[in-house]
Structure formats: structure tokens, C-alpha cells
Amino acid sequence: RNDGRRIKSASPEYLVGAYLMHKRYDALNMTEVDVPLDPISAYVRALPDRQMVIFVGRFYMADPLAKIAKELGCSMATVKREVAAIKEGLKKHLESEGYDL
């Protein structure tokens, strides 16, 4: 995290998910996209720990917001705000990399 605090309560799969995203080939990862995974993976790995856990939980593990909130010990409203910020940041990152979204 940018503030130096580490997330201690998150399950290990949330913490390593961002590093495994490009290697996962199963039913949850069969969406056809025109964007290579490298810029997305780079963006996710650069996120603060809390946002990385939220991204991996929501978009990689397909967990409900309530489960992510419980895992992090915060409210669902906080997770919703973080998801919106992550999506907006990812969109800006991809556009700055030259992808037309």
C-alpha cells in the first residue's frame, strides 16, 4: 500500500492472483478481448495492496462484493468505491497505452 500498511487478513490467493492472471486458462477466463493481458497485469501489479486484492477478488476470482468486504474488514460501499476507482484507472491506463476503449 502507498501508506506503508500491509493487508494481513486477505487470503493468499488474492495476493498472488495478479501475478498469475496471464497463466489461467479455464471457464472463467474464456472471454475474447482485443487487449493483451500484459498492460492489464502491469496495472494491477502496480496497484496498492488493498486495490489489488479487490481487483483480483472481483474480476479474477469472481467473488461477490460482500465476500471481498468481509475479507478486507470494510464495508461493501468502500469496496464499490474502490472497484469504480480501479476500473476508471484501468481505462485511463489502457488509453494511455494506445488502446481505444
JOLINRA-V439101 format. One record per backbone hydrogen bond with DSSP energy under -1.0 kcal/mol. NH is the residue of the N-H (numbers start at 0). CO is the residue of the C=O. E is the energy in kcal/mol with one decimal. If there is no record, write none. Layout:
NH:CO:E / NH:CO:E
This chain:
3:0:-1.3 / 13:10:-1.3 / 14:10:-1.0 / 15:11:-1.8 / 16:12:-1.1 / 18:15:-1.4 / 19:16:-1.1 / 20:16:-1.1 / 22:19:-2.1 / 23:20:-1.2 / 28:25:-1.6 / 40:36:-3.3 / 41:37:-2.5 / 42:38:-1.9 / 43:39:-2.6 / 44:40:-2.6 / 45:41:-1.2 / 46:43:-1.1 / 51:47:-2.5 / 52:48:-2.6 / 53:49:-2.1 / 54:50:-2.8 / 55:51:-2.7 / 56:52:-2.5 / 57:53:-2.7 / 58:54:-2.8 / 59:55:-1.3 / 60:55:-2.8 / 62:56:-3.3 / 67:63:-1.8 / 68:64:-2.7 / 69:65:-2.2 / 70:66:-2.5 / 71:67:-2.1 / 72:68:-1.3 / 73:68:-2.3 / 78:74:-1.7 / 79:75:-2.6 / 80:76:-2.3 / 81:77:-2.4 / 82:78:-2.7 / 83:79:-2.2 / 84:80:-2.3 / 85:81:-2.8 / 86:82:-2.7 / 87:83:-2.2 / 88:84:-2.6 / 89:85:-2.7 / 90:86:-2.3 / 91:87:-2.3 / 92:88:-2.4 / 93:89:-2.8 / 94:90:-2.4 / 95:91:-2.3 / 96:92:-1.1 / 97:94:-1.3 / 98:93:-2.5
